[in-house]
């Protein structure tokens, strides 16, 4: 059921497309008596205004249309030249079809314009081979696109929606108010604030999905903000946030005003010194959140790029001084754990602030630590595009799969239509283009309804052509209102109505261009059925499950890369002497994460099948992000000056091995394979050892990951969990980062 706003926009779009199509068709056909000009002026607005789903406001759509115009002109010229032979047109269709469909890697706007651009080549690559009419085709196309862009700008334009920057600023401000104690929100409210940053809830035109530095920076900032709000939600659930704010406020207060006598030997926990370390860092974290939110609202990056780095370094030095001082001043383990939680929050805020600065500036910058996470800030724009292209040139990329599927289907349709010399054969390709879906089930459902609608529409069109005969003035009178009705009712009532009404529109249009009979309706239904059969065959042979199977594979690959990261991170911190172990490489895991996110995004866009999906894929992405972030900031801020006690180091390494076995087991379960045998049982969770910041921070990180992985495994179907009976995720107790989405 469409909302009122969606229905209004459909009606307005119908008016804009109908007016733009009529503005060129009638003058060129009846004034200049040129059917070629009229045909391209008619189909150009239909291609970019109706067949394409260009997102955004009227101004944004008009901008995309004008940028697509030069590409459309090239495609029409290419199709006109390659129409000389069927085999040349087929090869051209294969290449053009793949390139335009693969262009979806550039973001929602290129993806939205791709179907309309496909139609430009399809129209031009069919006989008759008339290269002398090329300039007429280009002129008609230009006129139609320009008029449509003007209609988008001035005829009931779609107003702009909320920007991603505004939504992100609201989320960051919420985090800052919570950290500063200015507001007290429930865990559900904090998670809801983070959920509003999910790309599925952002208008497509505002999603930071492009390969450029600005888009990558804002996307990374959104992930950091969601992680920050999830951390605050969990600490609110456990009560740690309230204690942390209270302890920090007490440490910052004048001696006579400190809560619980802090400063005189009686801290808030009774008999413990003030948490001066948290008191020094907490206000800076809250202040940086406020400044970052203000920068997002203003659209200008905040200054002081290294401010949080220095604050975290000072925080860690103060913690080390506390634990190495007199025994009476050593904070208890609960305080150290809260400090570890604050350190994780501070690191999230640091990543957030840097990402926002990059997203607002968009320029190349000097190296930013960690360079593995901010590699894109040093790269040029061509390098970023090349990285996006090469990263998706794999059979594991759903973007690559979709491009191959649509290119093969269109090329096959062009070959069949040309070989059988089908009348109006471009309708075969149009059927493939409009009815292809990412799964076999969706394609069959669309084709079943479309064929039924076309049958009814063909009967009605045949009756119309028989009744009106060659009275072109009658067809001229009903074309414009017919387009208005068809382009409005089709999207409102469904694909069957859309196909049936469009059949009437094309019959009415072609009856004015050349003498036709009721056999035009017959040709229409034959072409649609032929295109539907080709599309269905390709959907059955080329990745028929869509992203459902691919999301399992990519998540398994991501989990397999997480195990070495966990072991490598712990090895760096427990090495003797400190710093002798190399940091683990994070780029393989980052690459796997991008593929998993892409597959998950498409999976979320596909309707659920008959069998519900219970796997917590979103929880896997959250856990992988936390592993990647910990692999960066733990060695950076927690590398000890002296070797850790051997017993504590052995305990941490055993916990890391147990977690790595858990990720390997989950990876096997994701793909339905038998999990590998669990090794030696992990030691039961216990105290981290001496109250050293490095050990406490590492223990909190491992326990949090253990709880997240245990929750992910618990979300798997019962029969899958039974395959791993007798194994358990290490570190299930302790801090956790809140549940991910269940099901989808």
C-alpha positions as CSV (number, residue, x, y, z in Angstrom):
1,X,0.0,0.0,0.0
2,X,1.5,3.3,-1.1
3,X,1.4,6.3,1.1
4,X,-0.3,9.5,0.3
5,X,3.0,11.3,-0.5
6,X,3.9,8.4,-2.9
7,X,0.6,8.6,-4.7
8,X,0.9,12.3,-5.1
9,X,4.4,12.0,-6.5
10,X,3.2,9.3,-9.0
11,X,0.5,11.6,-10.2
12,X,2.8,14.5,-10.6
13,X,5.4,12.4,-12.4
14,X,2.7,11.1,-14.8
15,X,1.8,14.8,-15.6
16,X,5.5,15.7,-16.1
17,X,6.3,12.7,-18.4
18,X,3.1,13.1,-20.4
19,X,3.6,16.8,-21.0
20,X,7.3,16.3,-22.0
21,X,6.5,13.4,-24.3
22,X,3.6,15.4,-26.0
23,X,5.6,18.6,-26.3
24,X,7.9,17.0,-28.9
25,X,5.7,14.3,-30.4
26,X,2.9,16.4,-31.7
27,X,4.9,19.3,-33.2
28,X,7.5,17.1,-34.8
29,X,4.9,14.7,-36.3
30,X,2.2,17.0,-37.4
31,X,4.2,20.3,-37.8
32,X,7.4,19.0,-39.3
33,X,6.0,15.7,-40.5
34,X,9.1,13.9,-39.3
35,X,8.3,10.6,-37.6
36,X,11.9,9.9,-36.5
37,X,12.1,13.2,-34.6
38,X,8.7,12.5,-33.1
39,X,9.5,8.9,-32.0
40,X,12.7,9.9,-30.1
41,X,11.1,12.9,-28.6
42,X,8.3,10.7,-27.3
43,X,10.4,7.9,-25.9
44,X,13.2,10.0,-24.3
45,X,10.9,11.3,-21.5
46,X,9.3,7.9,-21.1
47,X,12.8,6.3,-20.8
48,X,14.3,8.7,-18.2
49,X,11.1,9.8,-16.5
50,X,9.1,6.6,-16.3
51,X,11.3,3.5,-17.0
52,X,14.1,4.9,-14.9
53,X,13.8,5.4,-11.1
54,X,16.1,8.4,-10.7
55,X,15.9,9.4,-7.0
56,X,15.9,12.8,-5.4
57,X,14.2,16.1,-5.6
58,X,13.1,17.7,-8.9
59,X,16.4,19.7,-9.1
60,X,18.5,16.5,-8.4
61,X,16.6,14.5,-11.0
62,X,17.0,17.3,-13.6
63,X,20.7,17.4,-12.9
64,X,21.0,13.6,-13.4
65,X,19.0,13.8,-16.6
66,X,21.2,16.5,-18.1
67,X,24.4,14.5,-17.1
68,X,22.9,11.4,-18.7
69,X,22.1,13.3,-22.0
70,X,25.6,13.1,-23.4
71,X,25.8,9.4,-22.6
72,X,22.4,8.9,-24.2
73,X,23.6,10.6,-27.4
74,X,26.6,8.4,-27.6
75,X,24.4,5.3,-27.1
76,X,22.0,6.3,-29.9
77,X,24.9,7.0,-32.2
78,X,26.5,3.6,-31.3
79,X,23.2,1.8,-31.8
80,X,22.6,3.5,-35.1
81,X,26.0,2.4,-36.4
82,X,25.8,-1.2,-35.1
83,X,22.3,-1.8,-36.5
84,X,24.0,-2.7,-39.8
85,X,24.1,-6.4,-38.8
86,X,22.4,-8.5,-36.1
87,X,25.7,-9.8,-34.7
88,X,27.2,-6.3,-34.3
89,X,24.0,-5.1,-32.6
90,X,24.1,-8.2,-30.3
91,X,27.8,-7.6,-29.3
92,X,27.1,-3.9,-28.7
93,X,24.1,-4.8,-26.5
94,X,26.2,-7.2,-24.5
95,X,28.8,-4.6,-23.8
96,X,26.4,-1.7,-23.3
97,X,24.1,-3.8,-21.1
98,X,26.9,-4.8,-18.8
99,X,28.5,-1.4,-18.5
100,X,25.3,0.4,-17.7
101,X,24.1,-2.2,-15.2
102,X,27.5,-2.4,-13.6
103,X,27.4,1.4,-13.3
104,X,25.2,0.8,-10.2
105,X,28.5,0.6,-8.2
106,X,28.6,4.4,-8.6
107,X,25.5,4.9,-6.4
108,X,21.7,5.2,-6.6
109,X,21.7,7.9,-9.2
110,X,23.7,6.1,-11.9
111,X,21.7,2.9,-11.1
112,X,18.4,4.8,-11.4
113,X,19.3,6.2,-14.9
114,X,20.7,3.0,-16.3
115,X,17.4,1.5,-17.6
116,X,16.5,4.6,-19.5
117,X,20.0,4.7,-21.1
118,X,19.6,1.1,-22.0
119,X,16.4,1.9,-23.9
120,X,18.3,4.6,-25.9
121,X,20.6,2.0,-27.3
122,X,17.8,-0.5,-27.8
123,X,15.7,1.9,-29.9
124,X,18.6,2.8,-32.2
125,X,20.1,-0.7,-32.7
126,X,17.1,-2.1,-34.5
127,X,16.4,-2.0,-38.3
128,X,16.0,-0.2,-40.5
129,X,19.6,0.7,-40.8
130,X,19.5,4.4,-41.5
131,X,22.6,6.2,-40.4
132,X,21.5,9.2,-42.4
133,X,18.8,9.8,-39.8
134,X,21.3,9.9,-36.9
135,X,21.1,13.7,-36.5
136,X,17.3,13.5,-36.4
137,X,17.4,10.9,-33.7
138,X,19.9,12.9,-31.6
139,X,17.8,16.1,-32.0
140,X,14.6,14.3,-30.9
141,X,16.4,12.7,-27.9
142,X,17.9,16.0,-26.9
143,X,14.6,17.8,-27.1
144,X,12.8,15.2,-25.1
145,X,15.4,15.1,-22.3
146,X,15.7,18.8,-22.0
147,X,11.9,19.3,-21.8
148,X,11.6,16.6,-19.2
149,X,14.4,18.2,-17.1
150,X,12.6,21.6,-17.3
151,X,9.4,19.9,-16.2
152,X,11.2,18.4,-13.2
153,X,12.4,21.8,-12.3
154,X,9.3,23.9,-12.8
155,X,6.2,21.7,-13.0
156,X,5.1,20.6,-9.5
157,X,8.7,19.7,-8.6
158,X,9.5,17.1,-6.0
159,X,10.7,19.0,-2.9
160,X,14.0,17.9,-1.4
161,X,13.9,15.5,1.5
162,X,16.1,15.4,4.7
163,X,19.8,15.2,3.9
164,X,22.0,12.5,5.3
165,X,24.1,15.2,6.9
166,X,21.1,16.5,8.9
167,X,20.2,13.0,10.0
168,X,23.8,12.3,11.0
169,X,24.0,15.6,12.9
170,X,20.9,14.7,14.9
171,X,22.4,11.3,15.8
172,X,25.7,12.8,16.9
173,X,24.0,15.5,18.9
174,X,22.0,12.8,20.7
175,X,25.2,11.0,21.5
176,X,26.8,14.2,22.8
177,X,23.9,15.0,25.1
178,X,23.9,11.5,26.5
179,X,27.6,11.4,27.2
180,X,27.5,14.9,28.8
181,X,24.5,13.8,31.0
182,X,22.2,16.5,29.5
183,X,19.6,14.0,28.6
184,X,18.7,10.5,29.7
185,X,17.4,8.2,27.0
186,X,16.4,4.6,27.1
187,X,18.5,2.0,25.3
188,X,15.6,1.6,22.8
189,X,15.6,5.3,22.0
190,X,19.4,5.4,21.6
191,X,19.2,2.4,19.2
192,X,16.4,4.0,17.3
193,X,18.5,7.1,16.8
194,X,21.2,4.9,15.3
195,X,18.7,3.0,13.2
196,X,17.7,6.2,11.5
197,X,21.1,6.2,9.9
198,X,20.6,2.9,8.2
199,X,20.8,3.4,4.4
200,X,17.5,1.6,3.9
201,X,15.9,4.4,5.8
202,X,17.6,7.2,4.0
203,X,16.2,8.5,0.7
204,X,18.2,6.9,-2.2
205,X,19.4,10.3,-3.5
206,X,20.9,11.2,-0.1
207,X,22.7,7.9,0.5
208,X,26.5,8.3,0.7
209,X,27.1,5.4,-1.7
210,X,29.5,6.8,-4.2
211,X,33.2,6.0,-4.5
212,X,34.5,9.5,-3.9
213,X,36.2,10.7,-0.7
214,X,33.2,12.7,0.6
215,X,30.7,9.9,0.1
216,X,33.1,7.4,1.7
217,X,33.7,9.7,4.6
218,X,30.1,10.3,5.4
219,X,29.3,6.6,5.1
220,X,32.1,5.8,7.5
221,X,30.8,8.5,9.8
222,X,27.4,7.0,9.8
223,X,28.8,3.6,10.8
224,X,30.8,5.2,13.6
225,X,27.8,7.1,14.9
226,X,25.6,3.9,14.9
227,X,28.4,2.0,16.7
228,X,28.7,4.9,19.2
229,X,25.0,4.9,20.0
230,X,24.9,1.1,20.3
231,X,27.8,1.4,22.8
232,X,25.9,4.0,24.8
233,X,22.7,1.9,24.7
234,X,24.5,-1.1,26.1
235,X,26.1,0.9,28.8
236,X,22.7,2.4,29.7
237,X,21.3,-1.1,30.0
238,X,24.0,-2.2,32.4
239,X,24.0,1.1,34.4
240,X,27.7,1.7,33.5
241,X,26.9,5.0,31.6
242,X,25.2,6.5,34.6
243,X,28.1,5.6,36.9
244,X,30.6,6.8,34.3
245,X,28.9,10.2,34.0
246,X,28.6,10.5,37.7
247,X,32.2,9.5,38.4
248,X,33.5,11.8,35.7
249,X,31.4,14.7,37.0
250,X,32.6,14.0,40.5
251,X,36.2,14.0,39.4
252,X,35.8,17.3,37.6
253,X,33.9,19.0,40.5
254,X,35.6,21.3,43.0
255,X,36.9,19.4,46.1
256,X,34.1,20.5,48.3
257,X,31.4,19.6,45.8
258,X,32.5,16.1,44.7
259,X,29.8,13.5,45.1
260,X,30.5,10.8,47.7
261,X,33.4,12.7,49.2
262,X,35.6,12.0,46.2
263,X,38.9,13.7,46.7
264,X,39.0,13.0,50.4
265,X,39.6,9.3,50.0
266,X,35.9,8.1,49.8
267,X,35.0,7.7,46.1
268,X,31.6,6.9,44.7
269,X,32.3,3.2,45.1
270,X,33.4,3.7,48.7
271,X,37.0,4.2,49.8
272,X,38.4,4.6,46.3
273,X,40.1,7.6,44.8
274,X,38.3,9.8,42.2
275,X,38.3,8.6,38.6
276,X,40.3,11.5,37.5
277,X,41.2,9.8,34.2
278,X,37.5,9.5,33.1
279,X,36.9,13.0,34.5
280,X,39.6,14.4,32.1
281,X,38.4,12.6,29.0
282,X,34.6,12.5,29.3
283,X,34.0,16.3,28.8
284,X,36.3,16.3,25.8
285,X,34.4,13.4,24.2
286,X,31.1,15.2,24.8
287,X,32.5,18.5,23.5
288,X,33.8,16.9,20.3
289,X,30.4,15.4,19.6
290,X,28.8,18.8,20.0
291,X,31.4,20.4,17.6
292,X,31.0,17.6,15.1
293,X,27.2,18.0,15.1
294,X,27.6,21.7,14.6
295,X,30.0,21.1,11.7
296,X,27.5,18.8,10.0
297,X,24.7,21.4,10.3
298,X,27.0,24.1,9.0
299,X,28.5,22.0,6.2
300,X,32.0,23.0,7.2
301,X,34.6,20.7,8.8
302,X,35.7,21.3,12.4
303,X,39.3,22.3,13.2
304,X,41.9,20.5,15.4
305,X,42.2,17.2,13.6
306,X,44.5,15.6,16.2
307,X,42.6,16.7,19.3
308,X,41.1,13.4,20.3
309,X,44.3,11.5,19.6
310,X,46.1,13.7,22.1
311,X,43.2,13.3,24.6
312,X,43.2,9.5,24.4
313,X,47.0,9.4,24.7
314,X,46.8,11.5,27.9
315,X,44.0,9.3,29.2
316,X,46.0,6.2,28.8
317,X,49.1,7.7,30.4
318,X,47.0,8.8,33.4
319,X,45.6,5.3,33.7
320,X,49.1,3.8,33.7
321,X,50.2,6.2,36.4
322,X,47.1,5.3,38.5
323,X,47.8,1.6,38.4
324,X,51.5,1.9,38.9
325,X,51.1,4.3,41.9
326,X,50.5,3.5,45.6
327,X,48.3,0.5,46.2
328,X,45.7,2.7,47.9
329,X,45.2,4.8,44.8
330,X,44.9,1.9,42.3
331,X,41.3,2.0,40.9
332,X,39.3,-1.2,41.4
333,X,38.6,-3.5,38.4
334,X,35.0,-2.1,38.0
335,X,36.4,1.4,37.5
336,X,39.0,0.1,35.1
337,X,36.3,-1.6,33.1
338,X,34.3,1.6,32.9
339,X,37.5,3.4,31.8
340,X,37.9,0.7,29.1
341,X,34.3,1.3,28.0
342,X,35.0,5.1,27.9
343,X,38.1,4.4,25.8
344,X,36.0,2.5,23.3
345,X,33.5,5.3,23.1
346,X,36.3,7.9,22.7
347,X,37.8,5.9,19.8
348,X,34.3,5.7,18.1
349,X,34.0,9.5,18.5
350,X,37.5,10.0,17.1
351,X,36.7,7.9,14.0
352,X,33.4,9.8,13.7
353,X,35.0,13.2,13.9
354,X,37.7,12.4,11.3
355,X,35.2,10.8,9.0
356,X,32.9,13.8,9.2
357,X,35.8,16.1,8.4
358,X,36.7,14.1,5.3
359,X,33.0,13.9,4.3
360,X,32.6,17.6,4.5
361,X,35.9,18.5,2.9
362,X,36.3,15.8,0.3
363,X,39.9,16.7,-0.4
364,X,43.0,14.5,-0.4
365,X,44.7,14.6,3.0
366,X,47.9,13.5,4.6
367,X,47.9,10.1,6.1
368,X,45.4,9.6,8.9
369,X,45.8,6.9,11.5
370,X,44.8,4.2,11.2
371,X,45.7,4.4,7.5
372,X,44.0,1.1,6.8
373,X,40.6,2.6,7.7
374,X,41.3,6.0,6.1
375,X,43.2,4.8,3.0
376,X,40.8,6.6,0.7
377,X,41.7,10.0,2.0
378,X,45.1,9.7,0.3
379,X,43.9,8.4,-3.0
380,X,42.9,10.4,-6.2
381,X,39.4,10.2,-7.6
382,X,40.5,7.9,-10.5
383,X,42.1,5.6,-8.0
384,X,39.0,5.5,-5.9
385,X,36.9,4.6,-9.0
386,X,39.4,1.9,-10.0
387,X,39.3,0.5,-6.4
388,X,35.5,0.4,-6.6
389,X,35.5,-1.3,-10.0
390,X,38.2,-3.9,-9.3
391,X,36.6,-4.6,-5.9
392,X,33.3,-5.6,-7.6
393,X,34.9,-7.5,-10.5
394,X,34.3,-10.8,-8.9
395,X,31.7,-13.5,-9.0
396,X,31.0,-12.8,-5.3
397,X,29.8,-9.3,-6.1
398,X,26.1,-9.0,-6.4
399,X,26.6,-5.9,-8.6
400,X,28.7,-7.9,-11.0
401,X,26.1,-10.7,-10.9
402,X,23.3,-8.3,-11.8
403,X,25.3,-6.8,-14.6
404,X,26.1,-10.1,-16.1
405,X,22.5,-11.3,-15.8
406,X,21.0,-8.3,-17.5
407,X,23.7,-8.1,-20.2
408,X,23.2,-11.8,-21.2
409,X,19.4,-11.4,-21.2
410,X,19.4,-8.3,-23.3
411,X,22.0,-9.7,-25.8
412,X,20.0,-13.0,-26.1
413,X,16.8,-11.0,-26.7
414,X,18.5,-8.9,-29.4
415,X,19.7,-12.0,-31.1
416,X,16.3,-13.7,-31.0
417,X,14.5,-10.6,-32.2
418,X,17.0,-10.0,-35.0
419,X,17.2,-13.6,-36.1
420,X,13.4,-14.1,-36.2
421,X,12.9,-10.7,-37.7
422,X,10.2,-9.9,-35.2
423,X,8.0,-6.8,-35.9
424,X,8.9,-4.0,-33.4
425,X,11.5,-6.3,-31.9
426,X,12.7,-3.7,-29.5
427,X,9.6,-4.6,-27.4
428,X,11.3,-7.9,-26.7
429,X,14.3,-6.2,-25.1
430,X,12.0,-3.7,-23.3
431,X,10.2,-6.7,-21.8
432,X,13.5,-8.1,-20.6
433,X,14.5,-4.7,-19.2
434,X,11.4,-4.0,-17.3
435,X,10.5,-7.5,-16.0
436,X,13.9,-8.8,-14.9
437,X,14.4,-9.2,-11.2
438,X,17.3,-10.3,-9.0
439,X,15.7,-13.7,-8.2
440,X,13.9,-16.4,-10.2
441,X,10.8,-16.2,-8.0
442,X,10.5,-12.4,-8.3
443,X,11.0,-12.6,-12.1
444,X,8.3,-15.3,-12.5
445,X,5.9,-13.3,-10.4
446,X,6.5,-10.1,-12.5
447,X,6.3,-12.0,-15.8
448,X,3.1,-13.8,-14.9
449,X,1.3,-10.6,-14.1
450,X,2.9,-8.7,-17.0
451,X,1.8,-11.3,-19.6
452,X,-1.7,-11.3,-18.2
453,X,-1.9,-7.5,-18.4
454,X,-0.5,-7.5,-21.9
455,X,-3.0,-10.0,-23.1
456,X,-5.9,-7.8,-21.8
457,X,-4.2,-4.7,-23.2
458,X,-3.5,-6.4,-26.6
459,X,-7.2,-7.3,-26.9
460,X,-8.2,-3.7,-26.0
461,X,-5.6,-2.3,-28.4
462,X,-6.8,-4.6,-31.2
463,X,-10.4,-3.5,-30.7
464,X,-9.3,0.2,-30.7
465,X,-7.3,-0.2,-33.9
466,X,-10.2,-2.0,-35.6
467,X,-12.7,0.6,-34.4
468,X,-10.8,3.7,-35.3
469,X,-9.1,2.4,-38.4
470,X,-6.8,5.0,-40.0
471,X,-8.3,8.1,-38.3
472,X,-5.1,9.5,-37.0
473,X,-6.8,12.6,-35.6
474,X,-8.7,10.3,-33.2
475,X,-5.4,8.6,-32.1
476,X,-3.9,12.1,-31.6
477,X,-6.8,13.2,-29.5
478,X,-6.5,10.2,-27.1
479,X,-2.7,9.8,-26.9
480,X,-2.0,12.6,-24.4
481,X,-4.8,11.8,-21.9
482,X,-4.1,8.1,-22.4
483,X,-0.4,8.6,-21.4
484,X,-1.5,10.6,-18.4
485,X,-3.9,7.9,-17.2
486,X,-1.5,5.0,-18.0
487,X,1.5,6.5,-16.4
488,X,-0.5,7.2,-13.2
489,X,-2.6,4.1,-12.8
490,X,0.1,1.7,-13.8
491,X,2.4,2.4,-10.8
492,X,-0.5,2.8,-8.5
493,X,-2.3,-0.5,-9.4
494,X,0.6,-2.8,-10.2
495,X,2.6,-4.3,-13.0
496,X,-0.4,-6.0,-14.8
497,X,-2.2,-2.6,-15.1
498,X,1.1,-0.9,-16.1
499,X,1.8,-3.4,-18.9
500,X,-1.8,-3.4,-20.2
501,X,-2.1,0.3,-20.3
502,X,1.3,0.8,-21.8
503,X,0.2,-1.5,-24.6
504,X,-2.6,0.8,-25.4
505,X,-0.3,3.8,-25.3
506,X,2.2,2.4,-27.8
507,X,-0.6,1.2,-30.1
508,X,-2.0,4.7,-30.1
509,X,1.4,6.3,-30.8
510,X,2.5,3.9,-33.6
511,X,-0.9,4.2,-35.3
512,X,-0.1,7.9,-35.9
513,X,3.5,7.3,-37.2
514,X,2.6,4.7,-39.8
515,X,-0.6,2.8,-41.0
516,X,-1.2,-0.1,-38.7
517,X,-3.8,-2.8,-38.2
518,X,-4.9,-5.0,-35.3
519,X,-1.8,-7.1,-35.9
520,X,0.2,-4.4,-34.1
521,X,-1.4,-5.7,-30.9
522,X,-0.6,-9.2,-31.9
523,X,3.1,-8.3,-32.4
524,X,3.1,-6.6,-29.1
525,X,2.0,-9.7,-27.2
526,X,4.3,-12.0,-29.2
527,X,7.3,-9.7,-28.4
528,X,6.4,-9.4,-24.7
529,X,6.0,-13.2,-24.3
530,X,9.3,-13.8,-26.2
531,X,11.1,-11.3,-24.0
532,X,9.5,-12.8,-20.8
533,X,10.7,-16.3,-21.8
534,X,14.2,-15.1,-22.3
535,X,14.2,-13.1,-19.1
536,X,12.8,-16.1,-17.2
537,X,15.4,-18.4,-18.6
538,X,18.3,-16.1,-17.7
539,X,16.9,-15.7,-14.2
540,X,16.7,-19.4,-13.8
541,X,20.3,-20.0,-15.0
542,X,22.1,-16.9,-13.6
543,X,22.1,-16.7,-9.8
544,X,18.4,-17.6,-9.4
545,X,18.6,-17.1,-5.6
546,X,19.6,-13.4,-5.9
547,X,21.5,-12.2,-2.8
548,X,20.1,-14.9,-0.5
549,X,22.8,-17.4,-1.2
550,X,25.5,-14.7,-1.8
551,X,24.9,-13.1,1.6
552,X,25.6,-16.4,3.2
553,X,28.8,-16.8,1.3
554,X,30.1,-13.2,1.9
555,X,29.3,-13.4,5.6
556,X,31.1,-16.7,5.8
557,X,34.1,-15.2,4.1
558,X,34.0,-12.2,6.4
559,X,33.9,-14.4,9.5
560,X,36.8,-16.4,8.2
561,X,38.9,-13.2,8.0
562,X,37.9,-12.1,11.5
563,X,39.6,-15.0,13.2
564,X,43.1,-14.1,12.2
565,X,42.4,-10.5,13.1
566,X,41.5,-11.4,16.6
567,X,44.5,-13.7,17.1
568,X,46.8,-11.1,15.5
569,X,45.6,-8.3,17.7
570,X,46.1,-10.2,20.8
571,X,49.5,-11.3,19.7
572,X,50.6,-7.7,19.2
573,X,49.6,-6.8,22.8
574,X,51.0,-9.9,24.4
575,X,54.3,-10.1,22.5
576,X,57.5,-10.1,24.5
577,X,59.2,-7.7,24.1
578,X,56.3,-5.3,23.3
579,X,56.1,-4.3,19.7
580,X,58.0,-7.3,18.4
581,X,54.9,-8.8,16.7
582,X,53.7,-7.2,13.4
583,X,50.2,-5.9,13.3
584,X,47.7,-8.1,11.5
585,X,46.7,-7.0,8.0
586,X,43.2,-5.6,7.9
587,X,42.7,-4.9,4.2
588,X,41.4,-8.5,3.4
589,X,38.8,-8.2,6.1
590,X,37.8,-4.7,4.9
591,X,37.4,-6.0,1.4
592,X,35.2,-8.9,2.6
593,X,33.2,-6.4,4.7
594,X,32.4,-4.3,1.7
595,X,31.2,-7.3,-0.3
596,X,29.1,-8.5,2.6
597,X,27.5,-5.1,3.1
598,X,26.7,-4.9,-0.6
599,X,25.1,-8.4,-0.6
600,X,23.2,-7.6,2.6
601,X,21.9,-4.3,1.1
602,X,20.5,-6.2,-1.9
603,X,19.2,-9.0,0.3
604,X,17.3,-6.4,2.3
605,X,15.8,-5.0,-0.9
606,X,14.4,-8.3,-2.0
607,X,11.0,-9.5,-0.8
608,X,11.3,-12.3,1.8
609,X,10.6,-15.8,0.5
610,X,8.2,-18.3,2.0
611,X,10.8,-19.5,4.5
612,X,11.8,-16.9,7.1
613,X,15.4,-16.1,7.5
614,X,16.6,-16.3,11.1
615,X,20.3,-15.6,10.7
616,X,21.4,-12.4,12.3
617,X,23.4,-11.0,9.3
618,X,23.3,-7.5,10.7
619,X,24.8,-8.8,13.9
620,X,27.7,-10.3,11.9
621,X,28.4,-6.9,10.3
622,X,28.4,-5.2,13.7
623,X,30.7,-7.8,15.2
624,X,33.1,-7.5,12.2
625,X,33.2,-3.7,12.5
626,X,34.1,-4.0,16.2
627,X,36.8,-6.5,15.4
628,X,38.3,-4.2,12.8
629,X,38.1,-1.2,15.0
630,X,39.7,-3.1,17.9
631,X,42.5,-4.4,15.7
632,X,43.3,-0.7,15.0
633,X,43.0,1.1,18.3
634,X,44.1,-1.6,20.8
635,X,47.7,-1.8,19.4
636,X,47.7,2.0,18.9
637,X,46.6,3.1,22.4
638,X,47.2,-0.1,24.5
639,X,50.6,-1.3,23.5
640,X,52.2,-1.9,27.0
641,X,55.6,-0.5,27.8
642,X,56.7,-3.7,29.6
643,X,55.8,-7.3,28.8
644,X,52.5,-8.5,30.2
645,X,52.6,-11.2,32.9
646,X,52.9,-14.6,31.2
647,X,49.8,-16.1,32.9
648,X,47.6,-13.1,31.8
649,X,49.1,-13.2,28.3
650,X,48.4,-17.0,28.0
651,X,44.8,-16.4,29.2
652,X,44.3,-13.7,26.6
653,X,45.8,-15.8,23.8
654,X,43.6,-18.7,24.7
655,X,40.5,-16.5,24.6
656,X,41.6,-15.2,21.2
657,X,42.0,-18.8,19.9
658,X,38.6,-19.7,21.2
659,X,37.0,-16.7,19.5
660,X,38.8,-17.5,16.3
661,X,37.4,-21.1,16.4
662,X,34.0,-19.6,17.0
663,X,34.2,-17.4,13.9
664,X,35.4,-20.4,11.8
665,X,32.5,-22.4,13.1
666,X,30.0,-19.7,12.4
667,X,31.5,-19.3,8.9
668,X,30.9,-23.0,8.3
669,X,27.4,-22.8,9.6
670,X,26.6,-19.8,7.4
671,X,27.1,-21.9,4.3
672,X,25.5,-25.0,5.7
673,X,28.8,-26.9,6.0
674,X,29.8,-29.2,8.9
675,X,31.7,-27.0,11.4
676,X,35.3,-27.9,12.1
677,X,35.9,-29.8,15.3
678,X,36.3,-27.5,18.3
679,X,39.8,-27.6,19.7
680,X,40.8,-27.7,23.3
681,X,38.2,-26.1,25.6
682,X,38.9,-22.5,26.5
683,X,39.6,-21.6,30.0
684,X,36.6,-20.3,31.9
685,X,36.3,-16.5,32.0
686,X,38.1,-15.1,34.9
687,X,39.8,-11.9,36.1
688,X,42.0,-10.4,33.4
689,X,45.0,-10.5,35.7
690,X,46.9,-7.5,37.2
691,X,44.9,-4.3,36.9
692,X,46.8,-3.1,33.9
693,X,44.9,-0.9,31.3
694,X,46.1,-3.1,28.4
695,X,44.8,-6.3,30.0
696,X,41.5,-4.8,31.1
697,X,40.8,-3.2,27.7
698,X,41.7,-6.4,25.9
699,X,39.5,-8.5,28.3
700,X,36.5,-6.2,27.8
701,X,37.0,-6.4,24.0
702,X,37.2,-10.2,24.0
703,X,34.2,-10.6,26.3
704,X,32.1,-8.2,24.2
705,X,33.0,-10.1,21.0
706,X,32.3,-13.4,22.6
707,X,28.8,-12.3,23.7
708,X,28.1,-11.0,20.2
709,X,29.2,-14.2,18.5
710,X,27.2,-16.3,21.0
711,X,24.1,-14.2,20.2
712,X,24.7,-14.6,16.4
713,X,24.9,-18.4,16.8
714,X,21.8,-18.4,19.0
715,X,19.9,-16.7,16.1
716,X,20.7,-19.6,13.7
717,X,17.9,-22.1,13.1
718,X,17.7,-25.0,15.6
719,X,18.9,-27.7,13.2
720,X,22.0,-25.6,12.3
721,X,22.8,-25.0,15.9
722,X,22.5,-28.7,16.7
723,X,25.3,-29.3,14.1
724,X,27.6,-27.5,16.5
725,X,26.2,-29.0,19.7
726,X,28.9,-29.3,22.3
727,X,30.7,-26.2,21.3
728,X,30.3,-22.8,22.9
729,X,31.4,-19.3,22.1
730,X,34.1,-18.1,24.4
731,X,33.6,-15.2,26.6
732,X,29.8,-15.2,26.4
733,X,29.7,-13.3,29.7
734,X,30.6,-9.7,30.0
735,X,29.9,-6.6,27.9
736,X,28.2,-6.8,24.6
737,X,27.2,-4.4,21.9
738,X,23.4,-5.0,21.9
739,X,21.5,-7.3,19.6
740,X,21.4,-6.9,15.9
741,X,18.3,-7.2,13.7
742,X,16.6,-10.5,13.9
743,X,15.7,-12.2,10.7
744,X,16.4,-9.7,7.9
